[in-house]
Amino acid sequence: MRYPTTPHNVGERRVATMPDGKRVHFTITDEIYIKQSDTSKKLIYLQKLTFDDGRLELRLGYYIIGKRPRMRGRWTWGQFTTMLPAKDFKRIVGRAERLGWLR
C-alpha cells in the first residue's frame, strides 16, 4: 500500500485545553519523526513547542493511517498515549540529543 506524504507541522500554531479548562497557544518550532519499527502504519513524532509565554516543551505523539471513513487512508494524529518499542524511543531521543534539544 502506498501511504500519503509524511505530515510536516513546523511553524504551525496550535491550541491545547488544559485540565482546568484554560486554553494555551503554542507553535511547533521543530519536529523529528521516525517510522515505528514494527509497523509501517505508524509514525512517531517528537515536537519542540514554544508557548506564547516563552516556555519550551517537548511533545511525543504519533500519526497512524486512518481507518474510519472520513480519515481512511490518511495520516491521522493519534489521540491516545503513545506506545512504541524501546529501541524506537531510544532512537528518537538520540536524534533530539544530537540536535541539542535536551540541553
ZAGU-10637 format. One line per 10 residues: their letters; for each residue x, y, z of C-alpha. Coordinates in steps of 0.25 Angstrom, whole numbers. Layout:
a> X/Y/Z  ...
//
This chain:
mrypttphnv> 0/0/0  5/14/-3  4/24/8  1/39/7  13/49/9  18/50/23  12/61/31  21/73/34  16/83/45  28/92/47
gerrvatmpd> 22/107/48  8/102/51  1/109/62  -8/100/71  -17/102/84  -18/92/95  -28/91/106  -23/88/120  -30/80/130  -35/93/137
gkrvhftitd> -41/97/124  -31/108/121  -26/109/107  -12/111/103  -6/114/90  7/109/84  15/108/71  22/95/67  36/100/65  43/87/61
eiyikqsdts> 40/73/60  47/59/58  39/47/53  42/32/50  35/21/45  31/11/56  40/-1/54  29/-12/55  18/-5/47  18/3/34
kkliylqklt> 5/9/38  10/18/50  20/30/50  26/34/64  28/49/65  35/57/75  32/72/74  38/84/80  27/94/85  29/109/88
fddgrlelrl> 17/114/96  12/129/95  18/131/109  32/127/104  32/113/110  39/102/103  33/88/104  34/75/96  22/66/91  23/52/88
gyyiigkrpr> 12/47/79  9/39/67  1/38/53  -6/26/49  -13/23/36  -28/26/38  -38/14/37  -51/22/39  -58/26/26  -55/41/28
mrgrwtwgqf> -40/39/30  -38/26/23  -24/25/16  -19/38/22  -9/41/33  -17/44/46  -11/50/59  -13/39/70  -22/43/81  -17/33/92
ttmlpakdfk> -4/31/99  8/27/90  13/13/91  25/9/84  37/-1/85  48/3/94  58/3/82  50/13/75  49/22/87  64/22/89
rivgraerlg> 66/25/74  57/37/74  62/43/87  76/40/82  73/49/70  67/60/79  81/59/87  89/61/75  81/73/71  83/79/85
wlr> 68/79/89  71/73/102  82/83/108
//
